[in-house]
Amino acid sequence: MTSNTRVVVTGAGLAGVRLARRLGEPGLSAALAGDEEHTPYNRVLLTEVLAGRYAPEVIALTMEAPE
């Protein structure tokens, strides 16, 4: 891939967000496209949120690379 490469990842689940983050490293550009109305979230932990063990904010997935 060249430094001007742009990639669109279809699917806003865990795998899509992780791939878009990796592709968003220096020299590459990635966009995430999903069909859901809300922001991406960690579906694996959804039952923990529904059970009241975690706040909904805990499972939110962002496109920002971790520090």
Secondary structure, DSSP 4 states (H G I P E B T S, - for coil): --TTEEEEEE--SHHHHHHHHHHTSTTEEEEEE-SSSSPPB-GGGHHHHHTTSS-GGGGB--SSPP-
